[in-house]
Amino acid sequence: MTPGDGPSRRPPWERSGPELQQLAERRPEELYAAAEQLCRRASAGETGGATVARAAGRIAETLADTRSRDCATFAVDIVGRLLPLEAMNRVEADQSLRSMAAKLVKAQHLRDLEPVFGELPDGMRSPAVELRACLLGELALTGSGAGRRTLDAYAERLRELGHPLARLPGTRLDIEHRFTVRVRGLGSIKTPKQLRSRFLGVPSTDSGAVAGRRASDTRDDERARAAARPFTAGGWACEPEARFFTLPSPLSTDDFGMSFIKELPLRCLAGEGSRRGDHR
């Protein structure tokens, strides 16, 4: 190796993953400056703009995986404001926003993410707003973020603007939370009796039962196979039942309980609801 050939002489986007990680931990502002330079090049329409944009995205991912407030802020700013997503195809651009949100929620403390929601948006057609909407969705999936004034205010603004993701619940439903909790000594649910015993705290509602009886079976074999694949790949002895239903009106979160589920025409719950002769 000759002088000038060492890793410190190479631009950050040409360094290996471990080198990038070390730089993110020690001097994140240098990585941010490098990403800013790359984004300017990609925005200028240089040849290979998509490749340059991906290099900037790789820096943002490294920052997102490094736990600190500065790294979280830099990563959000790169993907939400600096990165020219138009240099990528639409699928790749959308995936970049979603994967960045997932990385940030997985790696960062909530207290370090909260400041990026400090400024409320005037519109919803920007990558910065879309990234924050994805962040709120990821926080809801992990069961965190509820009751934070800054996050609640941003979510309310998204609802006012009519953002599609704002229609989703801001927190996990009780039934979703219970499905993710591991209970010592209890294996997978195989019978309706086991399902009821695991979800004793979910109250039944008459309106939930009515909604279940009105559900229409929406056949989608491809999506059903995709939903069942993680279970079949895990070596389950029985074939899991994956079905899709359409409701005539939105379902209240209070109605999403056993009274609703029992009325769906599911083979695995045959004989549980009032439609005993309609299970296929």
Short mmCIF file of the C-alpha atoms (twelve columns), coordinates in Angstrom:
data_MODEL
# 
_entry.id   MODEL 
# 
loop_
_atom_site.group_PDB 
_atom_site.id 
_atom_site.type_symbol 
_atom_site.label_atom_id 
_atom_site.label_alt_id 
_atom_site.label_comp_id 
_atom_site.label_asym_id 
_atom_site.label_seq_id 
_atom_site.Cartn_x 
_atom_site.Cartn_y 
_atom_site.Cartn_z 
_atom_site.pdbx_PDB_model_num 
ATOM 1   C CA . MET A 1   0.000   0.000   0.000   1 
ATOM 2   C CA . THR A 2   1.445   3.362   -0.991  1 
ATOM 3   C CA . PRO A 3   0.809   6.692   0.771   1 
ATOM 4   C CA . GLY A 4   -2.606  8.018   -0.156  1 
ATOM 5   C CA . ASP A 5   -4.084  4.575   -0.823  1 
ATOM 6   C CA . GLY A 6   -5.311  3.957   2.729   1 
ATOM 7   C CA . PRO A 7   -8.998  3.934   3.612   1 
ATOM 8   C CA . SER A 8   -8.836  7.452   5.074   1 
ATOM 9   C CA . ARG A 9   -8.028  8.810   1.586   1 
ATOM 10  C CA . ARG A 10  -10.978 7.178   -0.141  1 
ATOM 11  C CA . PRO A 11  -14.345 8.967   -0.254  1 
ATOM 12  C CA . PRO A 12  -16.831 7.610   2.288   1 
ATOM 13  C CA . TRP A 13  -19.118 6.047   -0.334  1 
ATOM 14  C CA . GLU A 14  -16.254 3.810   -1.500  1 
ATOM 15  C CA . ARG A 15  -15.506 2.418   1.947   1 
ATOM 16  C CA . SER A 16  -16.553 -0.957  3.304   1 
ATOM 17  C CA . GLY A 17  -19.476 -1.439  5.658   1 
ATOM 18  C CA . PRO A 18  -17.360 -1.636  8.848   1 
ATOM 19  C CA . GLU A 19  -15.445 1.498   7.851   1 
ATOM 20  C CA . LEU A 20  -18.686 3.364   7.219   1 
ATOM 21  C CA . GLN A 21  -20.023 2.218   10.579  1 
ATOM 22  C CA . GLN A 22  -16.933 3.471   12.396  1 
ATOM 23  C CA . LEU A 23  -17.208 6.829   10.653  1 
ATOM 24  C CA . ALA A 24  -20.909 7.080   11.544  1 
ATOM 25  C CA . GLU A 25  -20.072 6.454   15.207  1 
ATOM 26  C CA . ARG A 26  -17.182 8.920   15.365  1 
ATOM 27  C CA . ARG A 27  -17.821 11.617  12.750  1 
ATOM 28  C CA . PRO A 28  -21.398 11.362  11.408  1 
ATOM 29  C CA . GLU A 29  -21.240 14.911  10.062  1 
ATOM 30  C CA . GLU A 30  -18.595 13.771  7.541   1 
ATOM 31  C CA . LEU A 31  -20.914 11.073  6.251   1 
ATOM 32  C CA . TYR A 32  -23.747 13.580  5.996   1 
ATOM 33  C CA . ALA A 33  -21.541 15.973  4.007   1 
ATOM 34  C CA . ALA A 34  -20.528 13.140  1.672   1 
ATOM 35  C CA . ALA A 35  -24.173 12.162  1.109   1 
ATOM 36  C CA . GLU A 36  -25.020 15.805  0.440   1 
ATOM 37  C CA . GLN A 37  -22.302 15.914  -2.213  1 
ATOM 38  C CA . LEU A 38  -23.587 12.736  -3.849  1 
ATOM 39  C CA . CYS A 39  -27.168 14.028  -3.879  1 
ATOM 40  C CA . ARG A 40  -26.049 17.218  -5.621  1 
ATOM 41  C CA . ARG A 41  -24.328 15.132  -8.290  1 
ATOM 42  C CA . ALA A 42  -27.380 12.941  -8.798  1 
ATOM 43  C CA . SER A 43  -29.690 15.978  -8.966  1 
ATOM 44  C CA . ALA A 44  -27.474 17.595  -11.596 1 
ATOM 45  C CA . GLY A 45  -28.364 14.820  -14.033 1 
ATOM 46  C CA . GLU A 46  -24.900 13.288  -14.287 1 
ATOM 47  C CA . THR A 47  -24.555 9.929   -15.996 1 
ATOM 48  C CA . GLY A 48  -25.253 7.141   -13.537 1 
ATOM 49  C CA . GLY A 49  -27.510 9.267   -11.347 1 
ATOM 50  C CA . ALA A 50  -29.325 6.218   -9.984  1 
ATOM 51  C CA . THR A 51  -26.037 4.620   -8.915  1 
ATOM 52  C CA . VAL A 52  -24.946 7.831   -7.219  1 
ATOM 53  C CA . ALA A 53  -28.308 8.101   -5.452  1 
ATOM 54  C CA . ARG A 54  -27.973 4.517   -4.215  1 
ATOM 55  C CA . ALA A 55  -24.551 5.346   -2.784  1 
ATOM 56  C CA . ALA A 56  -26.086 8.241   -0.860  1 
ATOM 57  C CA . GLY A 57  -28.856 5.915   0.301   1 
ATOM 58  C CA . ARG A 58  -26.249 3.450   1.577   1 
ATOM 59  C CA . ILE A 59  -24.733 6.222   3.703   1 
ATOM 60  C CA . ALA A 60  -28.188 7.098   5.039   1 
ATOM 61  C CA . GLU A 61  -28.800 3.453   5.966   1 
ATOM 62  C CA . THR A 62  -25.518 3.325   7.875   1 
ATOM 63  C CA . LEU A 63  -26.478 6.465   9.789   1 
ATOM 64  C CA . ALA A 64  -29.945 5.057   10.497  1 
ATOM 65  C CA . ASP A 65  -28.386 1.907   11.984  1 
ATOM 66  C CA . THR A 66  -26.107 3.955   14.278  1 
ATOM 67  C CA . ARG A 67  -27.876 4.889   17.493  1 
ATOM 68  C CA . SER A 68  -27.615 8.623   18.168  1 
ATOM 69  C CA . ARG A 69  -29.804 11.688  17.702  1 
ATOM 70  C CA . ASP A 70  -27.430 13.214  15.152  1 
ATOM 71  C CA . CYS A 71  -27.342 10.030  13.069  1 
ATOM 72  C CA . ALA A 72  -31.135 9.742   13.132  1 
ATOM 73  C CA . THR A 73  -31.560 13.382  12.092  1 
ATOM 74  C CA . PHE A 74  -28.985 13.103  9.304   1 
ATOM 75  C CA . ALA A 75  -30.530 9.895   7.941   1 
ATOM 76  C CA . VAL A 76  -34.031 11.411  7.857   1 
ATOM 77  C CA . ASP A 77  -32.766 14.565  6.140   1 
ATOM 78  C CA . ILE A 78  -30.823 12.645  3.492   1 
ATOM 79  C CA . VAL A 79  -33.703 10.381  2.461   1 
ATOM 80  C CA . GLY A 80  -36.521 12.825  3.104   1 
ATOM 81  C CA . ARG A 81  -35.015 15.988  1.622   1 
ATOM 82  C CA . LEU A 82  -31.667 15.567  -0.145  1 
ATOM 83  C CA . LEU A 83  -31.974 12.245  -1.956  1 
ATOM 84  C CA . PRO A 84  -33.272 12.762  -5.530  1 
ATOM 85  C CA . LEU A 85  -35.752 9.893   -5.602  1 
ATOM 86  C CA . GLU A 86  -36.652 10.803  -9.181  1 
ATOM 87  C CA . ALA A 87  -33.254 9.389   -10.174 1 
ATOM 88  C CA . MET A 88  -34.559 5.932   -9.180  1 
ATOM 89  C CA . ASN A 89  -37.522 4.011   -10.494 1 
ATOM 90  C CA . ARG A 90  -40.719 4.457   -8.483  1 
ATOM 91  C CA . VAL A 91  -40.680 1.027   -6.859  1 
ATOM 92  C CA . GLU A 92  -37.115 1.501   -5.655  1 
ATOM 93  C CA . ALA A 93  -37.878 5.014   -4.390  1 
ATOM 94  C CA . ASP A 94  -40.913 3.831   -2.407  1 
ATOM 95  C CA . GLN A 95  -38.950 0.924   -0.978  1 
ATOM 96  C CA . SER A 96  -36.187 3.313   0.063   1 
ATOM 97  C CA . LEU A 97  -38.616 5.349   2.179   1 
ATOM 98  C CA . ARG A 98  -40.243 2.317   3.780   1 
ATOM 99  C CA . SER A 99  -36.993 0.516   4.551   1 
ATOM 100 C CA . MET A 100 -35.475 3.684   6.025   1 
ATOM 101 C CA . ALA A 101 -38.460 4.086   8.357   1 
ATOM 102 C CA . ALA A 102 -38.165 0.453   9.477   1 
ATOM 103 C CA . LYS A 103 -34.414 0.791   10.101  1 
ATOM 104 C CA . LEU A 104 -34.817 3.971   12.129  1 
ATOM 105 C CA . VAL A 105 -37.559 2.568   14.357  1 
ATOM 106 C CA . LYS A 106 -35.591 -0.632  14.919  1 
ATOM 107 C CA . ALA A 107 -32.255 1.025   15.719  1 
ATOM 108 C CA . GLN A 108 -33.005 4.409   17.277  1 
ATOM 109 C CA . HIS A 109 -34.412 5.493   20.618  1 
ATOM 110 C CA . LEU A 110 -37.828 7.099   20.360  1 
ATOM 111 C CA . ARG A 111 -36.505 10.203  22.104  1 
ATOM 112 C CA . ASP A 112 -34.003 10.659  19.248  1 
ATOM 113 C CA . LEU A 113 -36.680 10.287  16.560  1 
ATOM 114 C CA . GLU A 114 -39.211 12.620  18.138  1 
ATOM 115 C CA . PRO A 115 -37.466 15.873  17.058  1 
ATOM 116 C CA . VAL A 116 -37.875 15.068  13.331  1 
ATOM 117 C CA . PHE A 117 -41.646 15.553  13.787  1 
ATOM 118 C CA . GLY A 118 -41.258 19.061  15.180  1 
ATOM 119 C CA . GLU A 119 -42.383 20.899  12.021  1 
ATOM 120 C CA . LEU A 120 -45.915 20.193  10.816  1 
ATOM 121 C CA . PRO A 121 -46.360 19.766  7.038   1 
ATOM 122 C CA . ASP A 122 -48.380 22.090  4.784   1 
ATOM 123 C CA . GLY A 123 -48.948 19.328  2.212   1 
ATOM 124 C CA . MET A 124 -48.384 15.630  1.823   1 
ATOM 125 C CA . ARG A 125 -46.727 15.349  -1.589  1 
ATOM 126 C CA . SER A 126 -43.096 15.251  -0.546  1 
ATOM 127 C CA . PRO A 127 -40.649 12.496  0.415   1 
ATOM 128 C CA . ALA A 128 -40.095 14.183  3.787   1 
ATOM 129 C CA . VAL A 129 -43.772 13.858  4.709   1 
ATOM 130 C CA . GLU A 130 -44.009 10.333  3.292   1 
ATOM 131 C CA . LEU A 131 -40.991 9.203   5.313   1 
ATOM 132 C CA . ARG A 132 -42.481 10.582  8.526   1 
ATOM 133 C CA . ALA A 133 -45.825 8.939   7.755   1 
ATOM 134 C CA . CYS A 134 -43.985 5.620   7.342   1 
ATOM 135 C CA . LEU A 135 -42.165 6.258   10.628  1 
ATOM 136 C CA . LEU A 136 -45.478 6.747   12.439  1 
ATOM 137 C CA . GLY A 137 -46.740 3.508   10.909  1 
ATOM 138 C CA . GLU A 138 -43.653 1.594   12.025  1 
ATOM 139 C CA . LEU A 139 -43.926 3.033   15.532  1 
ATOM 140 C CA . ALA A 140 -47.550 1.906   15.707  1 
ATOM 141 C CA . LEU A 141 -46.543 -1.617  14.659  1 
ATOM 142 C CA . THR A 142 -44.001 -1.810  17.463  1 
ATOM 143 C CA . GLY A 143 -46.507 -0.518  20.011  1 
ATOM 144 C CA . SER A 144 -44.545 2.669   20.770  1 
ATOM 145 C CA . GLY A 145 -45.046 6.367   20.162  1 
ATOM 146 C CA . ALA A 146 -48.539 6.645   21.648  1 
ATOM 147 C CA . GLY A 147 -49.114 9.627   23.923  1 
ATOM 148 C CA . ARG A 148 -46.212 11.669  22.552  1 
ATOM 149 C CA . ARG A 149 -47.537 15.167  21.912  1 
ATOM 150 C CA . THR A 150 -45.247 15.905  18.953  1 
ATOM 151 C CA . LEU A 151 -46.030 12.621  17.209  1 
ATOM 152 C CA . ASP A 152 -49.756 12.901  17.904  1 
ATOM 153 C CA . ALA A 153 -49.813 16.423  16.433  1 
ATOM 154 C CA . TYR A 154 -48.053 15.253  13.272  1 
ATOM 155 C CA . ALA A 155 -50.432 12.305  12.901  1 
ATOM 156 C CA . GLU A 156 -53.417 14.631  13.324  1 
ATOM 157 C CA . ARG A 157 -52.078 16.926  10.590  1 
ATOM 158 C CA . LEU A 158 -51.719 13.937  8.252   1 
ATOM 159 C CA . ARG A 159 -55.358 13.073  8.916   1 
ATOM 160 C CA . GLU A 160 -56.383 16.647  8.119   1 
ATOM 161 C CA . LEU A 161 -54.441 16.467  4.848   1 
ATOM 162 C CA . GLY A 162 -56.067 13.150  3.936   1 
ATOM 163 C CA . HIS A 163 -52.890 11.087  3.873   1 
ATOM 164 C CA . PRO A 164 -53.753 7.386   3.227   1 
ATOM 165 C CA . LEU A 165 -51.544 6.083   6.059   1 
ATOM 166 C CA . ALA A 166 -53.341 8.362   8.519   1 
ATOM 167 C CA . ARG A 167 -56.397 6.102   8.236   1 
ATOM 168 C CA . LEU A 168 -54.545 3.302   10.006  1 
ATOM 169 C CA . PRO A 169 -54.713 2.967   13.818  1 
ATOM 170 C CA . GLY A 170 -52.029 4.930   15.621  1 
ATOM 171 C CA . THR A 171 -51.395 2.067   18.026  1 
ATOM 172 C CA . ARG A 172 -51.517 -1.715  17.886  1 
ATOM 173 C CA . LEU A 173 -54.930 -3.209  18.391  1 
ATOM 174 C CA . ASP A 174 -55.230 -5.256  21.547  1 
ATOM 175 C CA . ILE A 175 -55.593 -8.430  19.500  1 
ATOM 176 C CA . GLU A 176 -52.458 -7.581  17.481  1 
ATOM 177 C CA . HIS A 177 -50.494 -7.017  20.678  1 
ATOM 178 C CA . ARG A 178 -51.595 -10.346 22.123  1 
ATOM 179 C CA . PHE A 179 -50.606 -12.220 18.979  1 
ATOM 180 C CA . THR A 180 -47.051 -10.854 19.283  1 
ATOM 181 C CA . VAL A 181 -46.615 -11.653 22.988  1 
ATOM 182 C CA . ARG A 182 -44.822 -14.908 23.724  1 
ATOM 183 C CA . VAL A 183 -46.412 -16.804 26.600  1 
ATOM 184 C CA . ARG A 184 -44.171 -19.256 28.454  1 
ATOM 185 C CA . GLY A 185 -45.426 -22.812 28.091  1 
ATOM 186 C CA . LEU A 186 -47.921 -22.043 25.317  1 
ATOM 187 C CA . GLY A 187 -47.245 -23.094 21.762  1 
ATOM 188 C CA . SER A 188 -49.021 -22.172 18.551  1 
ATOM 189 C CA . ILE A 189 -52.814 -21.853 18.537  1 
ATOM 190 C CA . LYS A 190 -54.370 -24.944 16.930  1 
ATOM 191 C CA . THR A 191 -57.975 -25.043 18.146  1 
ATOM 192 C CA . PRO A 192 -60.773 -22.520 18.732  1 
ATOM 193 C CA . LYS A 193 -60.636 -23.379 22.454  1 
ATOM 194 C CA . GLN A 194 -56.957 -22.406 22.608  1 
ATOM 195 C CA . LEU A 195 -57.706 -19.209 20.702  1 
ATOM 196 C CA . ARG A 196 -60.437 -18.226 23.164  1 
ATOM 197 C CA . SER A 197 -58.242 -19.009 26.170  1 
ATOM 198 C CA . ARG A 198 -55.428 -16.816 24.811  1 
ATOM 199 C CA . PHE A 199 -57.775 -13.898 24.148  1 
ATOM 200 C CA . LEU A 200 -60.037 -13.855 27.171  1 
ATOM 201 C CA . GLY A 201 -59.516 -10.104 27.605  1 
ATOM 202 C CA . VAL A 202 -60.945 -9.182  24.203  1 
ATOM 203 C CA . PRO A 203 -64.614 -8.296  24.768  1 
ATOM 204 C CA . SER A 204 -67.210 -9.471  22.274  1 
ATOM 205 C CA . THR A 205 -69.616 -7.016  20.676  1 
ATOM 206 C CA . ASP A 206 -72.899 -7.588  18.884  1 
ATOM 207 C CA . SER A 207 -71.872 -5.165  16.142  1 
ATOM 208 C CA . GLY A 208 -68.673 -7.159  15.613  1 
ATOM 209 C CA . ALA A 209 -70.718 -10.315 15.075  1 
ATOM 210 C CA . VAL A 210 -72.955 -8.502  12.592  1 
ATOM 211 C CA . ALA A 211 -69.897 -7.245  10.689  1 
ATOM 212 C CA . GLY A 212 -68.490 -10.776 10.532  1 
ATOM 213 C CA . ARG A 213 -71.726 -12.162 9.094   1 
ATOM 214 C CA . ARG A 214 -71.747 -9.458  6.420   1 
ATOM 215 C CA . ALA A 215 -68.140 -10.101 5.328   1 
ATOM 216 C CA . SER A 216 -67.705 -11.214 1.717   1 
ATOM 217 C CA . ASP A 217 -65.038 -13.736 0.775   1 
ATOM 218 C CA . THR A 218 -62.551 -12.073 -1.585  1 
ATOM 219 C CA . ARG A 219 -60.589 -14.772 -3.345  1 
ATOM 220 C CA . ASP A 220 -56.920 -13.987 -3.960  1 
ATOM 221 C CA . ASP A 221 -54.895 -17.192 -4.233  1 
ATOM 222 C CA . GLU A 222 -51.579 -15.460 -4.889  1 
ATOM 223 C CA . ARG A 223 -51.783 -13.266 -1.782  1 
ATOM 224 C CA . ALA A 224 -53.032 -16.219 0.255   1 
ATOM 225 C CA . ARG A 225 -49.998 -18.299 -0.719  1 
ATOM 226 C CA . ALA A 226 -47.686 -15.387 0.104   1 
ATOM 227 C CA . ALA A 227 -49.315 -14.948 3.535   1 
ATOM 228 C CA . ALA A 228 -49.051 -18.670 4.305   1 
ATOM 229 C CA . ARG A 229 -45.479 -19.083 3.051   1 
ATOM 230 C CA . PRO A 230 -43.661 -18.115 6.305   1 
ATOM 231 C CA . PHE A 231 -45.670 -20.764 8.169   1 
ATOM 232 C CA . THR A 232 -45.273 -23.547 5.603   1 
ATOM 233 C CA . ALA A 233 -41.550 -22.762 5.368   1 
ATOM 234 C CA . GLY A 234 -41.319 -23.224 9.128   1 
ATOM 235 C CA . GLY A 235 -42.394 -26.840 8.828   1 
ATOM 236 C CA . TRP A 236 -45.929 -26.679 10.157  1 
ATOM 237 C CA . ALA A 237 -47.680 -30.035 9.931   1 
ATOM 238 C CA . CYS A 238 -51.012 -28.462 8.919   1 
ATOM 239 C CA . GLU A 239 -51.694 -26.171 6.022   1 
ATOM 240 C CA . PRO A 240 -52.464 -22.671 7.388   1 
ATOM 241 C CA . GLU A 241 -55.666 -21.018 6.240   1 
ATOM 242 C CA . ALA A 242 -55.153 -17.562 4.726   1 
ATOM 243 C CA . ARG A 243 -58.298 -15.805 3.538   1 
ATOM 244 C CA . PHE A 244 -59.308 -12.282 2.585   1 
ATOM 245 C CA . PHE A 245 -62.646 -10.627 3.223   1 
ATOM 246 C CA . THR A 246 -64.355 -7.415  2.172   1 
ATOM 247 C CA . LEU A 247 -66.622 -5.528  4.565   1 
ATOM 248 C CA . PRO A 248 -69.470 -3.243  3.477   1 
ATOM 249 C CA . SER A 249 -68.234 -0.534  5.870   1 
ATOM 250 C CA . PRO A 250 -65.124 0.183   7.988   1 
ATOM 251 C CA . LEU A 251 -64.745 -1.976  11.085  1 
ATOM 252 C CA . SER A 252 -64.457 -0.263  14.456  1 
ATOM 253 C CA . THR A 253 -61.406 -1.275  16.481  1 
ATOM 254 C CA . ASP A 254 -63.769 -2.208  19.336  1 
ATOM 255 C CA . ASP A 255 -65.507 -4.724  17.056  1 
ATOM 256 C CA . PHE A 256 -62.299 -6.499  15.974  1 
ATOM 257 C CA . GLY A 257 -62.558 -9.373  18.445  1 
ATOM 258 C CA . MET A 258 -63.715 -12.947 18.744  1 
ATOM 259 C CA . SER A 259 -67.363 -12.112 18.014  1 
ATOM 260 C CA . PHE A 260 -66.247 -10.805 14.620  1 
ATOM 261 C CA . ILE A 261 -63.739 -13.578 13.876  1 
ATOM 262 C CA . LYS A 262 -66.156 -16.401 14.777  1 
ATOM 263 C CA . GLU A 263 -68.657 -15.208 12.167  1 
ATOM 264 C CA . LEU A 264 -66.185 -15.335 9.285   1 
ATOM 265 C CA . PRO A 265 -66.614 -18.393 7.017   1 
ATOM 266 C CA . LEU A 266 -63.290 -19.953 8.013   1 
ATOM 267 C CA . ARG A 267 -62.613 -23.689 7.848   1 
ATOM 268 C CA . CYS A 268 -60.447 -23.504 10.970  1 
ATOM 269 C CA . LEU A 269 -63.429 -22.159 12.951  1 
ATOM 270 C CA . ALA A 270 -66.116 -24.316 11.387  1 
ATOM 271 C CA . GLY A 271 -69.187 -24.517 13.618  1 
ATOM 272 C CA . GLU A 272 -68.164 -21.589 15.837  1 
ATOM 273 C CA . GLY A 273 -70.418 -18.876 14.401  1 
ATOM 274 C CA . SER A 274 -74.032 -18.641 13.334  1 
ATOM 275 C CA . ARG A 275 -73.175 -19.477 9.684   1 
ATOM 276 C CA . ARG A 276 -72.475 -23.127 10.511  1 
ATOM 277 C CA . GLY A 277 -73.685 -24.386 7.162   1 
ATOM 278 C CA . ASP A 278 -71.730 -21.865 5.119   1 
ATOM 279 C CA . HIS A 279 -68.120 -22.797 5.965   1 
ATOM 280 C CA . ARG A 280 -66.071 -23.851 2.981   1 
# 
